[in-house]
Amino acid sequence: MMSRTVTITDNATGKTLECPVLEGTHGQPVIDSRALSTELGMFNYDPAYVTTASCTSKITFIDGEKGILLYRGYPIEQLAENSSYIEVCYLLLNGELPTPEQFTTFQKSLCNVSLLHEGLVNFYNGFRRDSHPMGMMVGVVGALSSYYHKELDIEDPAHRDLCALRLIGKIPAIAARTLRYKMGRYYVHPSYKYSYVENFYHMLFHLPNRKLNMSPVAIKALEIMLILHADHEQNASTSTVRLAGSSQANPYACVAAGIATLWGPAHGGANEAVIKMLYEIGDVKNVPGYIEKVKDKNNHTRLMGFGHRVYKNFDPRATIIRNICHQLLQELDNPELKPIFEIAMELERIALEDEYFIERKLYPNVDFYSGIILSSLGIPTEMFTVLFAVARTAGWIAQWKEMMEEPNMRIGRPRQLYTGAAQRDYVAMDQR
């Protein structure tokens, strides 16, 4: 793995340190600076860890410059076109695509653990009806550990696998129950009659007094949404899951911590911000004026859902989701949402043609289209991040499992550059 070294010199003392350079399968090489403290008495200073590799991983790879996203080596484009979300879950957890027999067994196993304990269902009654759904998700997912404490030996591979199954199997029911509780509707149990995504759709929208239209385009759109959001390398929420897991916390608590991190608007709330922006614009005739505000450097108006911190050219997920988004809009033809969709399509057209956006590489990202898709499916805006959490649970638990299986796993302990008061003596209160 080591191909070369980098020499670090302390000019004050003349001491030097030879740091190995580690090469991965893809991506930039990494300087192994673990000896920096013991040899030179220093630490790295890297706010937000933007140039620090916190772990080794075989699960997901991103090349932001080239617009590449790989799950276990498979391009996201191929998986979105040919695979199902359940197959992607199996891939993330196990490293290989399943055989037909493995897929059937995995699907049945998820179905067998998909029911929620009635005590957990009743747990919702303690929430206010106007509670934020992500707050409910954090509480309920964290509470799962209290129902399955007999299978929480994180050193036992069978227990780890069962926890992974339970989290992936139950998270759609938890999300659906969260929505239905807020709407004053009864809990819909999972059914063996449907696929994983169909089951989720059914639990979200079933009503006893009308037939539920399971549009193939709507189901496909939801499936692609889940696939595209299943994992995304060492982002804030995934890193949180790993850090929590390094303390040997149970996986339900770790995933709850990931959900809490995803709740932050800088992470999981971008697609919600897109819809708010579209409603703020209000009418397609207002788009040119809004674009001028965006271009005005003295104006703080932002174009939500365009550009990406990691992807510097284009978001490969946006290319995939754009097509299914357009198909869904054509099929549903929702008159209430039609003005909003017209605004979105005009913004998309301008961003793809206007030199201002092209030069700055402000292309529509996955959040732009996912917000539109979720709105068209009838998902309330405040539930958008919940859907994100459902998708990302597979990646979180896969990353947790990978970390737990490392032979030399240690508790995470970032360091700091202390800039507070120098050491001083206590002064009695009457002398201050």
C-alpha atoms as one frame of an Amber mdcrd trajectory, in Angstrom:
protein
   0.000   0.000   0.000   2.918   2.396   0.773   4.504   3.825  -2.390   6.494
   6.838  -1.155   7.090   9.114   1.831   6.724  12.805   2.615   9.260  14.555
   4.837   7.956  16.971   7.470  10.562  19.304   9.001  10.220  21.388  12.161
  12.244  24.546  11.370  12.463  25.430  15.063  14.229  22.232  16.132  15.517
  20.801  12.868  13.749  17.495  13.568  12.291  15.665  10.580   9.680  12.975
  10.164   9.246  10.603   7.241   5.513  10.056   6.749   4.369   7.154   4.560
   2.069   8.005   1.654  -0.806   5.542   1.350  -2.446   4.779  -1.996  -6.053
   3.647  -2.252  -7.835   1.911  -5.120  -9.073   5.267  -6.433  -8.640   8.864
  -5.381  -5.946  11.052  -3.906  -3.105   9.525  -1.869  -3.079  10.065   1.895
  -0.226  11.116   4.184  -0.010   8.861   7.230   0.805  11.424   9.933   0.046
   9.264  12.970   3.628   9.565  14.210   3.492  13.376  14.152   2.670  13.632
  17.860   5.191  11.141  19.178   8.070  12.211  16.892   7.595  15.982  16.596
   5.181  16.731  19.435   2.560  18.217  17.080  -0.933  17.549  15.761  -2.589
  18.332  12.435  -4.878  21.371  12.316  -7.718  20.662   9.878 -11.022  22.415
  10.705 -14.031  20.319   9.596 -11.585  17.544   8.617 -11.820  18.533   4.947
  -8.323  17.212   4.162  -8.215  14.402   6.712  -8.982  10.750   5.989 -10.652
   9.521   9.179 -10.782   5.863   8.161 -10.204   3.312   5.440 -13.334   2.035
   3.732 -14.294  -0.301   0.893 -17.908   0.860   0.590 -18.270   4.107  -1.375
 -15.976   6.227  -3.533 -16.573   9.767  -4.826 -14.526  11.724  -7.355 -16.020
  15.197  -7.200 -13.937  16.556 -10.078 -15.038  13.848 -12.522 -18.561  13.397
 -11.190 -18.070   9.755 -10.178 -19.970   7.892  -7.460 -19.288   4.182  -6.886
 -20.983   1.770  -4.482 -18.548  -1.108  -3.858 -16.978  -0.283  -7.232 -20.242
  -0.205  -9.205 -21.127   3.115 -10.933 -24.265   4.687  -9.515 -25.632   5.058
 -13.067 -25.612   1.284 -13.594 -27.179   0.551 -10.223 -29.955   3.129 -10.682
 -30.818   1.755 -14.115 -30.617  -1.960 -13.398 -30.842  -2.564  -9.666 -33.389
  -2.325  -6.867 -32.927  -0.584  -3.544 -32.906  -3.941  -1.719 -30.162  -5.213
  -4.004 -28.155  -2.048  -3.293 -28.647  -2.570   0.452 -27.280  -6.102   0.150
 -24.342  -4.809  -1.877 -23.464  -2.116   0.666 -23.668  -4.562   3.562 -21.895
  -7.529   1.996 -19.593  -6.144  -0.688 -21.041  -8.126  -3.597 -24.284  -8.177
  -5.555 -26.556 -11.006  -4.397 -27.276 -14.183  -6.314 -30.997 -14.848  -6.949
 -31.072 -17.142  -3.907 -29.276 -14.604  -1.693 -31.607 -11.840  -2.869 -34.726
 -13.883  -2.063 -33.401 -14.794   1.385 -32.419 -11.189   2.111 -35.802  -9.860
   0.977 -37.648 -12.390   3.141 -35.427 -11.588   6.112 -36.231  -7.880   5.811
 -39.931  -8.650   5.553 -39.761 -10.873   8.648 -38.360  -8.051  10.805 -40.378
  -5.175   9.326 -43.179  -5.108  11.920 -42.918  -2.578  14.727 -43.412  -3.673
  18.321 -46.777  -2.418  19.543 -45.023  -0.723  22.444 -42.930   1.219  19.951
 -46.048   2.168  17.975 -47.606   3.465  21.201 -44.392   5.378  21.893 -45.614
   7.941  19.339 -48.462   8.971  21.622 -45.954  10.818  23.775 -45.131  13.229
  20.939 -47.088  16.374  20.201 -48.859  16.220  16.836 -46.923  19.273  15.680
 -43.515  17.765  16.589 -40.896  17.932  13.859 -40.761  14.495  12.207 -36.973
  14.322  12.443 -37.180  14.777  16.204 -39.621  11.875  16.297 -37.302   9.765
  14.133 -34.337  10.383  16.455 -36.379   9.321  19.469 -38.034   6.256  17.973
 -34.939   4.843  16.254 -32.931   5.341  19.437 -35.690   3.565  21.394 -35.370
   0.431  19.222 -32.488  -0.745  21.384 -34.804  -1.062  24.392 -36.903  -3.651
  22.523 -34.035  -5.800  21.246 -31.454  -5.581  24.023 -30.869  -9.356  23.994
 -29.252  -9.095  20.550 -27.007  -6.129  21.198 -23.644  -7.870  21.558 -21.679
  -5.811  19.044 -18.844  -8.340  19.201 -21.163 -11.043  17.828 -21.342 -11.017
  13.982 -24.809 -12.610  14.070 -26.087  -9.823  16.322 -24.538  -7.175  14.050
 -26.244  -8.702  11.018 -29.583  -8.904  12.816 -29.335  -5.256  13.905 -28.619
  -4.267  10.301 -31.652  -6.209   9.078 -33.895  -4.688  11.725 -32.822  -1.142
  10.976 -33.247  -1.449   7.204 -36.432  -3.503   7.589 -38.149  -1.235  10.121
 -37.080   2.239   9.017 -39.830   2.570   6.338 -42.497   1.625   8.902 -41.055
   4.115  11.400 -41.016   6.880   8.771 -44.544   6.071   7.595 -45.847   5.957
  11.161 -44.218   9.354  11.773 -46.096  10.899   8.847 -49.395   9.240   9.678
 -49.195  10.203  13.352 -48.754  13.848  12.399 -51.733  13.579  10.037 -53.927
  11.828  12.620 -54.075   8.569  10.675 -53.818   5.010  11.987 -50.669   2.893
  11.672 -50.489   0.729   8.523 -48.623  -2.519   9.097 -46.052  -3.771   6.579
 -47.366  -6.399   4.160 -45.661  -9.388   2.568 -47.637  -8.735  -0.637 -45.480
  -5.836  -1.764 -41.859  -5.164  -2.605 -39.819  -3.061  -0.176 -40.503   0.241
  -1.974 -44.144  -0.605  -2.744 -44.603  -1.493   0.918 -43.172   1.863   1.953
 -45.460   3.697  -0.461 -48.451   1.696   0.808 -47.655   2.418   4.470 -47.333
   6.129   3.699 -50.525   6.661   1.707 -53.042   3.820   2.232 -56.573   4.889
   3.213 -59.422   2.429   3.834 -62.039   4.412   1.925 -60.241   4.749  -1.394
 -58.072   2.732  -3.730 -54.378   3.524  -3.649 -52.942   4.078  -7.117 -49.484
   2.497  -7.098 -48.227   4.213 -10.218 -45.185   2.328 -11.620 -43.550   5.677
 -12.406 -44.099   6.903  -8.837 -42.725   3.666  -7.370 -39.731   3.827  -9.719
 -39.089   7.458  -8.763 -39.146   6.564  -5.061 -36.869   3.570  -5.663 -34.308
   5.666  -7.531 -34.489   8.290  -4.781 -33.580   5.642  -2.215 -30.764   4.184
  -4.328 -29.158   7.561  -5.006 -29.183   8.513  -1.312 -28.173   5.116   0.119
 -24.587   6.163   0.896 -22.263   9.058   0.175 -18.890   8.297   1.712 -17.716
  10.065   4.914 -20.240  12.902   5.090 -21.239  14.542   8.373 -23.942  12.043
   9.360 -21.918   8.976   8.351 -18.897  10.271  10.239 -21.173  10.800  13.235
 -22.389   7.204  13.060 -18.791   5.988  12.947 -17.678   8.252  15.807 -20.606
   7.162  17.979 -19.948   3.538  17.073 -16.281   3.844  18.019 -17.425   4.230
  21.638 -19.094   0.799  21.278 -22.554   2.344  21.465 -25.314   0.110  20.118
 -26.134   0.508  16.399 -29.621   1.920  17.020 -28.118   4.749  19.056 -25.479
   5.292  16.377 -28.055   5.552  13.582 -30.180   7.869  15.756 -27.073  10.074
  16.049 -26.750   9.989  12.262 -30.394  11.039  11.893 -29.824  13.927  14.307
 -26.876  15.112  12.215 -28.821  14.725   8.974 -31.511  16.951  10.474 -29.188
  19.956  10.139 -30.233  22.202   7.223 -26.662  22.295   5.920 -26.774  18.513
   5.444 -30.155  16.907   4.878 -32.385  19.934   4.483 -31.289  21.085   1.036
 -34.205  19.558  -0.884 -36.617  21.197   1.555 -34.923  24.536   0.864 -35.502
  23.998  -2.868 -39.267  23.767  -2.451 -39.317  26.794  -0.151 -37.410  28.738
  -2.828 -39.882  27.714  -5.538 -42.822  28.868  -3.443 -40.981  32.094  -2.680
 -40.593  32.790  -6.419 -44.308  32.070  -6.764 -44.748  32.378 -10.536 -42.669
  31.564 -13.590 -42.792  35.233 -14.640 -40.820  36.080 -11.473 -37.903  33.805
 -12.385 -35.860  36.434 -14.337 -36.031  38.855 -11.412 -35.000  36.139  -8.973
 -32.058  35.171 -11.194 -30.905  38.796 -11.245 -30.914  38.815  -7.441 -28.806
  35.660  -7.455 -26.295  37.260  -9.824 -26.080  40.463  -7.774 -23.009  40.085
  -5.579 -24.443  42.631  -3.137 -27.579  40.551  -2.706 -27.636  37.505  -0.429
 -30.257  35.605  -2.443 -29.153  32.018  -3.085 -30.176  29.538  -5.764 -30.993
  26.419  -3.794 -30.404  22.971  -5.304 -27.595  24.083  -7.610 -23.913  23.228
  -7.269 -22.420  20.832  -4.725 -19.627  20.948  -2.160 -18.124  17.663  -3.376
 -19.087  17.535  -7.054 -17.227  20.321  -8.867 -18.448  19.560 -12.378 -21.824
  17.847 -12.076 -23.656  15.646  -9.626 -23.981  12.215 -11.308 -27.109  11.536
  -9.273 -28.800  14.620 -10.728 -28.449  13.312 -14.273 -30.168  10.082 -13.245
 -32.955  11.601 -11.205 -33.728  14.335 -13.769 -35.243  11.877 -16.251 -37.511
  10.139 -13.752 -38.504  13.540 -12.355 -39.697  14.679 -15.782 -41.553  11.398
 -16.340 -43.310  11.757 -12.998 -44.375  15.346 -13.686 -45.843  14.350 -17.044
 -47.823  11.478 -15.530 -49.221  13.136 -12.407 -50.208  16.499 -13.909 -51.049
  17.969 -10.495 -52.800  21.351 -11.094 -52.000  22.576  -7.588 -48.275  21.968
  -8.009 -48.052  22.779 -11.704 -46.936  26.441 -11.205 -44.151  25.276  -8.898
 -42.956  22.691 -11.396 -43.011  25.287 -14.179 -40.754  27.521 -12.075 -38.405
  24.605 -11.446 -38.157  23.714 -15.109 -37.456  27.346 -16.042 -34.710  27.555
 -13.423 -33.247  24.326 -14.782 -33.322  25.667 -18.344 -31.570  28.900 -17.375
 -28.912  27.142 -15.287 -28.051  24.822 -18.172 -27.845  27.642 -20.752 -26.754
  30.813 -18.928 -22.979  31.432 -18.984 -23.087  32.822 -15.447 -24.111  29.419
 -14.079 -22.063  27.379 -16.553 -18.848  29.227 -15.663 -19.474  28.706 -11.960
 -20.534  25.083 -12.485 -23.862  25.725 -10.794 -25.720  22.789 -12.282 -28.885
  21.326 -10.731 -27.932  18.770  -8.079 -29.788  15.760  -6.697 -31.547  17.897
  -4.059 -33.144  20.072  -6.733 -34.901  17.134  -8.385 -35.543  15.072  -5.242
 -37.469  17.935  -3.656 -39.693  18.162  -6.722 -40.229  14.395  -6.797 -41.175
  14.212  -3.125 -43.606  17.103  -3.535 -45.209  15.454  -6.534 -45.637  12.225
  -4.559 -47.520  14.130  -1.866 -44.784  14.082   0.786 -45.050  17.134   3.086
 -41.979  19.360   2.974 -40.982  18.740   6.596 -40.876  14.996   5.822 -38.259
  15.332   3.072 -35.305  14.737   5.383 -37.097  11.710   6.859 -37.124  10.117
   3.393 -33.419  10.919   3.139 -32.880   9.112   6.465 -34.777   6.051   5.233
 -32.482   5.813   2.218 -29.264   6.513   4.130 -29.905   3.938   6.882 -28.417
   1.227   4.655 -25.207   3.209   4.215 -24.993   4.140   7.888 -25.321   0.571
   9.118 -22.940  -0.719   6.423 -20.329   1.824   7.524 -20.917   0.916  11.177
 -20.526  -2.800  10.421 -17.335  -2.203   8.466 -15.839  -0.227  11.341 -16.842
  -2.818  13.948 -15.146  -5.556  11.917 -11.808  -3.731  11.880  -9.359  -5.613
  14.136  -7.709  -2.440  15.451 -10.791  -0.244  15.884 -10.257   2.523  18.452
 -12.534   5.135  19.971 -12.497   8.395  18.016 -10.701  11.245  19.737 -10.101
  14.406  17.636  -7.585  16.888  19.028  -7.799  20.675  19.223  -5.737  23.849
  19.046  -6.410  25.457  22.430  -6.653  29.269  22.279  -8.207  29.984  25.695
  -6.702  31.577  28.821  -3.270  30.496  29.990  -3.039  28.554  33.259  -3.981
  30.779  36.186  -4.781  30.493  39.879  -8.235  30.552  41.409  -9.288  33.828
  43.032 -11.755  33.773  45.903 -15.120  35.390  45.178 -14.665  38.233  47.673
 -11.374  39.193  45.994 -12.626  39.373  42.389
